[in-house]
Each structure stands twice: as C-alpha cells, then as structure tokens.
Amino acid sequence: EPYHFHPLLHVLHFLLLFSAYYVWDTANSQKNRYRMQREGTYVKRYAFPQLPHGTLENPKTLQDDSGHTLLIDGWWAYARKIHYFADILMALSWGLACGAAALPYFYVTFFVSMLTHRAQRDTEKCAKKYGELWEAYKKEVPYILIPGLY
C-alpha cells in the first residue's frame, strides 16, 4: 500500500528540499563568482536558472600579506562548509519522501560521514595553506557545517 502523507508534510518536505537547494546553489554561485570576479573572468549569465543573491557585490574578505583571500560574506559568513550542510539536507529530504523504510536513509547516513570527513580534510589542508589567515578565518566564521551548532 502506498504511503499516505498529510498534505502539511508534503508542504514541509517541499520547503526543506527547495530551501536546501537554494542555499546550496547560491552558496556555490557566490563562491565561484567571487573567484571569477577576483581573477577578472566573471561574465554575468542570463541563462536559466539564476537564483537571487548568487553574486556578491563588493564581498567582505580576509586577506594576508601574500595575497591569499578568504570569503566571509553571503552564506560563507555563517559556516565554512555551508554548501555541505545544504547537500545533507537535500539527501535527507529524499529519504523522508520514502517514508519510514530504513534503506532510503542509507544515502544521507553515508553522505554525512563522507562530507564531515571531507570537511575535516579540507580544514587540515587549509590550515597548512593559509596559516595565520586560516586562524583568523576560523575566528570570523567559527562554524564548519551548521550555523550556530557545528
């Protein structure tokens, strides 16, 4: 027998999925467009889809004497790997759409372990690459994945 969800659950699931997608897409857009702006290669696109707030105008950054910069504006002011958290929420939404069966949640469980491990590796790599700038960045943006929590 197919699952029968209350209509409110459909609305909440829709909001979770599309809110997570919005954060994921605009966070990645902000990061990539910032890099292109910095390198002078940014060209505004008019193709679909273009979500609002994907480009930061005059973004705030941290910079060291050697010219390294780290973005501390937009979604990147809330967590260092905010796009990973949005990815995890999207994976969770696919499991929630399947109901109470355990198997669909394997994906989100795997994804959480993979992305937290990747975030840890990235943190170690960035600490070596940026040195004191990374320490200042961690003070400015203290959360790794979940703003206000982790």
N, C-alpha and C positions, 0 to 999 in steps of 0.2 A: 504494500500500500504506500502511495507517495506521501511525503511529508506534507503536513498542512501547517504552515506558519501563520501566526496572527499578522494582519496587514501592517501593524506597527513595527513588527520585527523586520518586514521587508523594507520599510522606510529607514529604520536604523541601520540595516545592513547596507543599503544604498548609500546612506550618509557616510558610513565608515569607509566603504570602498572608494567612493569618489573624493572624499576629503583626503584620504591617504594618497590617492593618485595625484591630487592637486599639489600636495606638499612635495611628493616625490618628483613630479615633473618640474615644478617651478624651482625647487632647490637645485636640481641638476642644471636647469637652464641658467639660474643665477651664477652658479659656479663656472659653467662653460663659457657663458657670455662675458663674465668678468675676465677670464683668461684671454679671451679673444680681444676684449677692449684693451687690456694691458699690452698685448702684443701688436695691436693695431690692425687686426684682421677681422674685427667684428663687422658684419653686414646685416642690417635688420631684414628679417624674413617676413613675408606676408602670407606664407603658406599655412594651411590648417594642420593641426590645431595650434593656436598661440594662446596660452592661458595668461591672464593678467598677472602682473608682478614677476614675470620671468626675467626681466632685465633690471638691474640696479643702476640707478643714476648716481654718479659720484659715491660709490660704495665706501664704507669705512673699512680700513685695513690696518694691520700691524706690519711694520717694515723694519728690517735691520740694516746695518751699515753695508752689507754685501748686496743689497737689492732684493733679497727674498721678501715676499709679501704673503700675508695670510688674510683671507676674507673674514670679517667679523660683522657682517651686515646681512640683512634679509633673514632667511631661515638659518643661516650659518651663525647668527648671533645667539641662537637658542641651544644648539648642540653641534658637536663636531662631526657627527655622522647622522644628521637628521634624516637624510635620504634612506639610510639603512632602516631606521625605525619605521618610516612610511612603507618601505618594502615589506617589512614584517607584518604590519597591519593589513596590507593587501593580501598577503599569504594567509593570514588568519581569517580574513573575510571569505576566502574560497572554502576554507574548512567549515566555517559557520553556515555557509549556504547548503552544505551537505547534511546538516542536522547533527544528530548525536553519535553517529558512527565514528569509531576511533581512527580508521585508516586515513581519512582526509586531513587529519591533524598531523600526520607524519611530516607533511611538507613544511608546515610552519615550524614544527619542532626542529627539523633539520636546518631550516633557514635561520632560526635563532642561533643555533650552535655555530653555524658557518659564519654568519655575519658578526657575531660577538668575537669569534676568533680572528676574523679579518680585521675588525676594528682594533683589537689588541696588537696585531702585527703592524698595522698602519701607525699606531701610536708609537711603537718602538722605532719604526723606520723614520718617522717624522722627528722624533726626539734626536736621533743621530744627525739628520739632515739639517734641522733648523736650530738646534742647540738652545741658546737663551731665548730666542724668539719663540720657540715652542713652549717654553715655560711661561712666558708672558701670555701666550695664546691660551694656555690651559687655565690661567687665572681669569682671563677675559671671557672665555667660553668653557665653564667648568664641567658641563655635562657632555657625555660621549654620544649616547643614543636617545635617551628620553629626557626632554627638558624638565628640570626640577626633580628628577629622580635618579638617573644613572648617566 
